[in-house]
Each structure stands twice: as structure tokens, then as C-alpha cells.
Amino acid sequence: MRRLILSLSWLCAILLAACSASIAAREMEEAQATPAAPTPLPQDPPAACPITQPPDPAFTPPEPYPAVAPYGEFWYGTNELWTMLFPDGRWYALPHDEHGYGQKVFLWREGYDMTEENQPQITMSGRRLDDDGQTFVGETGGTNGYHADMGEFMLTGVSVPTAGCWELTAHYRDATLSFVVWVAP
């Protein structure tokens, strides 16, 4: 009887070892077949991303707009078309879906009157600078708004396809305005 128990014990040990080896081999095959995940992008822009810096001397929009941009941002552009940007160049914590990372872009133009143009025809386009040169052209359209801190403004949305370093260009009538931002993942 003792011999039978010993034989069954050895048989169980051999079967367990064989099963474990089979499972380990299967896991190794699956790991090799799964492509490596891309290296995640950092939250802060790398030095190679030429984010738009505050101009020196600073751009000051014409009256009646405030001389200094609100909320710690800076004005960037010309009287024909300008925006406000964060000094660190980051767009972060953005909503993300299958179309990309969504952001609102505020724009101003000397003489813009929101009562005469309720839906300004703004188009945003973009070119990725830190990867394969991916580009996009957004839909044309926008809306308007007013806030005591900013005066009358034009507003449009943009869906940047991927995180990374992007040169974005706003097109409105005969004016264009380009700037570079880091879209954080």
C-alpha cells in the first residue's frame, strides 16, 4: 500500500510539473506575440518641442481689450488675429475620445463685432512636430462670447488626434495665426 501511495505521489508531482511547464510556455508565447507598448509621452514638453513663448516685447491688443491676458496666460499674435496661451505651453487634462484630445481656442481680431458675426468661420489645422509629421484640418466654424476679463471673443473647438508636440494654425478670413503647444497624454 505504501508503494502505491508513493507511486501516486510521484505521478501527481510529474503531472503538476508538466502542467506548470505548459502554462509557462503558453504565457511566454503570448508575451512574445504581444507588441511592446509605445513609450508613454511625458506630461511636460521635452526641450525639443519649440512651444510658443511669450513675445518680447509683449503683444498688447488694441482698445477696448485688456492689456494683460487674464488667468496667468499671455497674448500672442497681431491685431489681425490673436489668442491667449499658457506660458508652459501645455494643454493637459483634456477630454479624449476616438477623435483625439479636445480643446477650446479663444481668438480675437481688431474690429470683431459679435452682434454682426454670430458664427465666425474659423478653421484650425495642425501638424505634429515630434513624430511622423501627422496633420489634420478641423471643421470650419465657431461661436462668439463675451467675458468682462476678455471682452468680445471668437471661440472654436479643435480635436488634436494624438498627444505630442503640435503646431496649430487658426485661419480666419485673410489672417492666420500659428503657435506650438504640448498636448499632454
N, C-alpha and C positions, 0 to 999 in steps of 0.2 A: 504494500500500500504506500509505503514511504517512497518507493521508487516511482510509483505512478504520480504522486503529488509533485515530486521533484521534476519529473519529465514534463508535466503540465505547466509548472512554473517556468521552465526553460522555454517551452513552446510559446507561452504568453509573452515572455520577455523578447523573444525573437520577433513575434508579430508586432509588438509595440514599437520596436526599433525600426522595423520595415515601414510601418505606417508613418512614423515621425520623419524618416528619410524621404518618403514620398511627398509628404506635406511640405517639407523644407525645399525640396527640388521644385515643386509647383510654385511656391512663393518666390523663389529666385527667378524662375522663368517669367512670372508676371512682372516682377520689378524690372527685369531687363527689357521687357516688351513695352513698358510704360515710358513715354518720352519724359525727359527731365523737365521739370517746371522751369519757366524762364526766371531769371534772377529778378526779384521784385525791385521796382523803382523806389528810390528814396523819397521821403516826404519833402525834403528841402532840395532846391535846384542845385545840380552839380555846377562846378565852376565853368564847365564847357557850355552851359546854357546861357546865352547872352541876354538875360532878362532885361527888359526896359527899365532903365534907371531914371530917377527924377532929373529933368534937364537942368543945366546950369548955364545961363540964368534960368530960373523957373519960368514956366509959361504962366502968364496971368490972363485969364479970359477977359473979354470986354465987359463993360457995364451992361446989364444990371447983375451979372453973375458974381458970386463971391470970389475974392482974390485968392483965397486959400481953399483947397478942396477939403470937404468935411471927412470925418471918421478916420483920420490918420493917413488918408490917401493923398496922391498928388495929381495935379492936372497934367495932361500930356496931349500935345497936338498943336494945332494952329486955330486961328479964328474961323477957318473954313470947316473944321471938324476936330473935336477934342473929346477926350474921355478922362476918367479918373482911374488910377491904378494903385495897388498896394506896393510900397517900397520894396518888400521882399520878393515880389514877383510871383508869389504862389497863389494858385487857385486850389483850394483844398476843401475837403468835406462836401464835395459836390454830389448832387443826386446822380446816380449812374443807372443806365438801363442798356438795352441792346443797341441803342443809337449812339451811346457814348456818355460823356460827362456833360451835364447841363449847367449853363451859367447865363446870367443876365448881364448884358453890356449896356451901360448908360453912355449916351453920346449927346453932344451939344454942337450947335452951329450958330454963329452970329446971325441974328435976324430970324431965327426959327420961331414960329408962332404956332403953338399947339392948337389954337382955335381955327387956324386955316389949314392945318395938315394933321388930321387925327391919326392917320396911319402912315408914317413916313416909310418910304421904300428903301430900307436898309438891307444890304446883303453882307453877310460875314463869310469870309473864306479863311482857310488855314493851311499851313504847310508845316509838317513835323521836321524839326531840325536835328534831332538826336538819333534818328533811326533810319528808316528806309525812304524818307522823303515823302511819306504818305501825305495826300492833300484831300481837301474837301471844300465844297461850296454849299453853304446853307441856303435855305429858302429865303426869298426876299419878303420882307415885311417887318413891321414894328408897331409900336404903340407910343403913346406920349404920357407924360406925367408932370407933376409939379410937387416940389417939396421946398419948404422955406429954406432949408440948408443948401439947396442946389438950384433953385429956380426952375424954369421950364426945361424939360429934357426929352430926348427920344430914348426909347428902350427897345431892345431886341434880344432875342434868345439865341444861344449858339449851343450846338451839341458837338463837342470835340470827341472824335472817335476813340482815342486812346489817351492814357496818361502819358506824360512826357513833356518835352520842350517844344512849344508851338509858337510860330509866328502867325498872328492873326491879323486880318485886314478887314476893316469896315469900309464899305462902299456906300456913299450917299450922294446922289446927284453927281456933280462933277468932282467931288472930293473923295480922297482915300486917306486912311489912317492905319498904319501898321505898328504893331507892338508885339513884344515877346513875353510870354508867361510860362510858368512851370505848372502843368496840371498834375497835381499830386494824386496818387492812386488811393 
